[in-house]
Amino acid sequence: MAEVRLPAQVRDPNKMTNKVLRRTGKVPGVYYTKAHEIRCLQFEGNQLNHLLKKEIGLLQLELDGETLPCIIREVQRHPVRGDVIHIDLYGVMRGQRIKARVPIHAIGIPVGLKEGGTIDMVQKELEIECIPTDLPTFLEVDVTRLRINDAIRLSDLQFEGIAIHGDPNSTVVHVVPPRLEAAPVAEAAAAEPEVLREKKEAEEKEEKEEKKEKKEKK
């Protein structure tokens, strides 16, 4: 589990709009808890954008001398620039079970790759439930034993202190067989209309010449 510290300041939404706040290099955000506590916050834009390039588990929010454990619930980004324009943080209590989505890292090289197959990560992240201190930055899935057409399903995964949500029969990762070359067939199919067109043009030309000869004989 990785703990990351993030400084923040309280903001008054009635004094400055989010748009004006962003012009000063700040990013607006909200911190809320299960007990309906809500705090409007602001963060240093550069610091927040840099932090969110990492995979984050539990986040320690530093606010007015307090350290508040929380997780990231939602990040809104600018549709063109991609920088963060708003963030929602959910405060957690010690011992309280929380739900979060955690990325998956495939570990090892599947046997099937040496057989010509390709690894396909069907699910890039999983929804899990655990206490905050057990929240991982990511989950590792060993794919070494996978041969062609082998798969790891949700029911195959077990992690201490963590409950995984989702369809137990859903595929997490599998190795697919090599794709058959379809180019020659495609080329033949494309060439066929060309041959027919040339044949038709030749027949039309021959028919015109025959008609011309008949007229000349008359």
C-alpha positions in Angstrom: 0.0 0.0 0.0 1.3 3.4 -0.9 0.4 6.5 1.1 0.7 9.9 -0.6 0.4 13.2 1.1 -1.4 16.1 -0.6 -1.6 19.6 0.9 -4.9 21.5 0.4 -6.5 24.8 1.5 -10.1 25.5 2.4 -11.9 27.6 -0.3 -15.0 29.7 -0.2 -17.1 29.0 -3.3 -19.0 32.2 -2.8 -15.9 34.4 -3.1 -14.4 33.0 -6.2 -15.7 30.9 -9.1 -14.0 27.7 -10.2 -13.1 29.3 -13.5 -11.4 32.3 -11.8 -9.7 29.9 -9.4 -8.1 27.9 -12.2 -6.7 31.1 -13.7 -4.6 31.4 -10.6 -3.1 28.0 -11.1 -5.4 26.3 -8.5 -7.7 23.3 -8.9 -11.0 23.2 -7.0 -12.1 20.0 -5.2 -14.4 18.6 -2.6 -13.8 16.4 0.4 -16.7 14.5 1.8 -17.4 11.6 4.2 -20.0 9.0 4.9 -21.3 11.2 7.7 -22.1 13.9 5.1 -19.3 16.1 6.1 -18.4 18.3 3.1 -15.4 20.6 2.7 -14.7 22.8 -0.4 -10.9 22.7 -1.1 -8.3 24.0 -3.5 -5.0 22.5 -4.6 -1.9 23.6 -6.4 -2.6 22.7 -10.0 1.0 21.7 -10.9 1.4 19.6 -7.8 -2.0 17.8 -8.3 -1.3 17.0 -11.9 2.1 15.6 -11.1 0.7 13.5 -8.3 -2.1 12.0 -10.4 0.4 10.6 -12.9 1.1 7.9 -10.3 -1.0 5.0 -9.1 -2.4 6.0 -5.7 -3.9 3.9 -3.0 -4.6 5.7 0.3 -4.2 9.5 0.2 -3.3 11.6 3.2 -4.9 15.0 2.9 -3.1 17.7 4.8 -5.5 20.5 5.7 -5.1 23.2 8.3 -2.9 21.0 10.6 -5.1 17.9 10.1 -4.2 14.8 8.3 -7.3 13.2 6.8 -7.1 9.7 5.2 -9.1 9.5 2.0 -9.4 8.0 -1.5 -9.9 9.6 -4.9 -13.5 9.2 -6.0 -13.5 11.2 -9.2 -11.1 13.2 -11.3 -12.4 15.6 -14.0 -10.0 16.6 -16.7 -10.1 19.3 -19.4 -11.3 17.6 -22.7 -8.5 19.1 -24.8 -5.5 19.8 -22.5 -6.1 16.8 -20.2 -5.1 18.6 -17.1 -7.2 18.2 -13.9 -10.0 20.7 -13.4 -11.8 19.2 -10.4 -11.2 16.4 -7.9 -13.5 14.6 -5.4 -12.0 13.0 -2.3 -13.8 10.6 0.0 -12.8 10.6 3.6 -12.4 7.2 5.3 -12.4 6.1 9.0 -10.1 3.6 10.6 -11.6 0.1 10.3 -14.3 1.2 7.9 -14.5 -1.0 4.8 -14.3 0.9 1.5 -14.9 0.2 -2.1 -12.3 1.3 -4.7 -11.2 0.5 -8.2 -7.6 -0.7 -8.4 -5.4 -1.2 -11.6 -4.1 -4.7 -12.5 -0.5 -5.4 -13.3 0.3 -8.6 -15.3 3.4 -10.3 -13.9 5.6 -12.7 -15.9 5.7 -13.8 -19.6 3.0 -16.2 -20.6 4.1 -19.5 -22.2 1.6 -18.8 -24.9 3.6 -15.9 -26.2 6.4 -18.2 -27.2 3.8 -20.3 -29.0 2.8 -17.3 -31.1 -0.1 -16.1 -29.0 -0.9 -12.6 -27.7 -1.8 -11.6 -24.2 -5.1 -9.7 -23.9 -5.9 -7.8 -20.7 -9.7 -7.9 -20.8 -10.0 -6.0 -17.5 -7.5 -3.2 -16.7 -8.8 -2.7 -13.1 -10.9 -4.4 -10.5 -13.5 -3.1 -8.0 -12.4 -4.3 -4.5 -13.5 -3.9 -0.9 -11.2 -3.7 2.1 -10.2 -1.6 5.1 -8.2 1.6 4.2 -4.9 0.2 5.5 -5.2 -2.8 3.2 -5.9 -0.7 0.1 -3.3 -1.6 -2.5 -1.9 0.8 -5.2 -2.3 -2.1 -7.7 -3.0 -5.8 -7.8 -0.5 -8.3 -9.4 -1.7 -11.2 -11.5 0.8 -13.9 -12.5 0.2 -14.8 -16.1 3.3 -17.0 -16.6 1.5 -20.3 -16.8 -1.0 -19.2 -19.5 -0.8 -21.1 -22.8 -2.8 -20.3 -25.9 -6.5 -20.1 -25.1 -5.8 -20.2 -21.4 -7.5 -17.6 -19.2 -7.6 -16.2 -15.7 -11.1 -15.5 -14.4 -12.2 -13.4 -11.5 -12.9 -16.5 -9.5 -9.2 -17.5 -9.8 -8.0 -14.4 -8.0 -7.5 -14.2 -4.2 -5.8 -11.5 -2.2 -5.5 -11.4 1.6 -7.9 -9.0 3.3 -9.5 -8.0 0.0 -12.9 -8.9 -1.4 -13.3 -8.7 -5.2 -16.6 -7.5 -6.7 -17.9 -8.6 -10.1 -18.9 -11.7 -12.1 -16.8 -14.6 -10.9 -16.8 -16.1 -14.5 -15.7 -13.0 -16.2 -12.3 -13.1 -17.9 -9.5 -10.9 -16.5 -6.7 -11.9 -18.9 -6.2 -14.5 -21.5 -3.8 -15.5 -24.3 -5.4 -15.5 -27.8 -4.1 -17.6 -30.7 -2.2 -16.0 -33.6 -4.4 -14.4 -36.2 -4.5 -16.1 -39.6 -3.2 -14.2 -42.6 -6.2 -13.0 -44.6 -4.4 -10.7 -47.0 -4.1 -13.1 -50.0 -7.9 -13.8 -49.8 -8.6 -10.1 -49.6 -6.3 -9.4 -52.5 -8.0 -12.1 -54.6 -11.5 -10.8 -53.7 -10.3 -7.3 -54.7 -8.8 -8.5 -58.0 -11.9 -10.4 -59.1 -14.0 -7.3 -59.9 -11.1 -5.9 -61.8 -10.7 -9.0 -64.0 -14.5 -9.0 -64.7 -14.5 -5.3 -65.6 -11.6 -5.8 -68.1 -13.3 -8.8 -69.6 -16.5 -6.8 -70.1 -14.7 -3.9 -71.6 -13.0 -6.3 -74.1 -16.3 -7.9 -75.1 -17.9 -4.4 -75.6 -15.0 -3.4 -77.8 -15.2 -6.5 -79.8 -19.0 -6.1 -80.3 -18.5 -2.5 -81.5 -15.9 -3.6 -84.0 -18.3 -6.3 -85.4 -21.0 -3.7 -85.8 -18.6 -1.4 -87.6 -17.5 -4.1 -90.0 -21.2 -5.0 -90.8 -21.9 -1.3 -91.6 -18.9 -1.0 -93.9 -19.9 -4.2 -95.8 -23.3 -2.7 -96.5 
